[in-house]
Amino acid sequence: MAKLTTEARKAIPTKSFALPGRRAYPIEDESHARDALARASGKPEEAEVRAAVHRKFPGIGDDKKKKYRDNRRLLRAVRSDN
């Protein structure tokens, strides 16, 4: 991910931010979208940022849900073996 200068950040269209009203969490490309998810994690705006990222890049961020489902399946399999 390239570092954004103040000038470059100002040049980003408002619609390319996860929170456009605040111009917070730029998501103009995939690397910035992943960074926005990481930075919003655990904060009150996390759900809103995640939704904006998924609208623009549907495949990003699903890894967490998939890992959770896979871990649950693995745990059930281990428990059933005992």
Secondary structure, 3 states (H helix, E strand, C coil): CCCCCHHHHHHCCHHHEEECCCCEEECCCHHHHHHHHHHHCCCCCHHHHHHHHHHHCCCCCHHHHHHHHHHHHHHHHHHHHC
